[in-house]
Each structure stands twice: as C-alpha cells, then as structure tokens.
C-alpha cells in the first residue's frame, strides 16, 4: 500500500520539453504517469520518458549494488526478501531498496530542473520508450553517487550476517574485525586514533615519579618534615691542614 501511494503521488509530476518540441511529443510523455507500464503490467518496458529514466537509474544502482556485495564477499544472487531467480540478483534487489528513495528524489529534482528534447527519447514499435545516448551519458555520471550511497549498506548487511552466524555458534562477536573496503571505516578510525595520539603524546612515567615532591607542592606537615630532614643533613666542609693526621705527625 505504501508503494502504491508513493507512485500515485508522483503520477502528476510534469515532464517538460523544449518549446520547439512541445507540439511534437505525445501527451502521455508530459507527466510521470503510473509506475506500472501498460505494456507489461510491471515497471519493465516503460511507456513514457520519466519511467524510462527511472528504470535506467535503477539499473545503474543495481549494478553498483552488485559490485558492492561482491566486494564484501556476498553472493548477489542469494536474496533475503526477493525470491531467487536465475534472471536477477535477488540480494542486490534487497540491498538497493535502502538507496532507491535517494534515486527517486534525484529524479524529481532532475525533472524540475531540466527541459528535454524530443530526440532524447525514441519509441519502439511496441510502444516502449528508450533513452538515446546523449541522455544516458548524463545519467551514467550518477554511478559514483549510488556507489557511495550503497557501500555502507552492503558492509552493514555483511556485518549483520557475520554477527548472526556467530550467535548461532555461541561465539561472542568482535567489533571491528570485518574489513570495510567500501567505506574504509576501519582505516579512518585507525588514522584518527594515530592522529589523536600524535597531537597529545603520553609522557613516559617514571616508576619513582610522584614521590620526589618539591617544597612548593608539599603540604604544611610534609613541608615541615622536609625542612627538618634538611636541617639534620650533615654538611661537608673543606679539610684543613689541622685535620690531616699526616701533617700533624710531620710537624
């Protein structure tokens, strides 16, 4: 129900074209329309430009999600929520759900800011709308954005699977043992620790440090005792000729 309400709210979002092309484009191209294509009853084979763009963006996100899952050592085809099928990476479909709202928001902003040309799209004989290379080149530049967005999600899923496996075996999970090749979280944490240690170095403490207190830092009784000990300490004086036994014998 939530997904249905989401797509119904976007249905009237306008898709604007250049003035020279406004009369050339079909009427159903000028709005986002329904997410389900009338050709297939599913999002596949979009029948208007807005959904064709969204399908292309989702394809980029799915590709980046698959790369992220392989990087953290997970099989993209073993899904948790999506059923396993030979024609799709079910786990990638699961993980990309966390980032798909960001893709939807990006598309909305793009539709509000852009006026398209009619030759940005073409319609196949069966009614399917496709994107031309000029537009796909622009959309492909968002791949790095989706890679950065899905990286933390993939690492979190991997960490949760490892933690759950440890709990089943009765093992206590160790924090920070799983590599973070996508976000470099472990490396950044280690670098920050080293920098903090460099900025405020710990001075090596002598075993006897703290026992030799100065007179200024001592309390009243301790200062008085220290003064008495100093007064009792014998003082060394210079020897004279009268103190020397050898000189006294010779004389």
Order of alpha helices (4+ residues) and beta strands (2+ residues): alpha-alpha-alpha-beta-beta-alpha-alpha-alpha-alpha-alpha
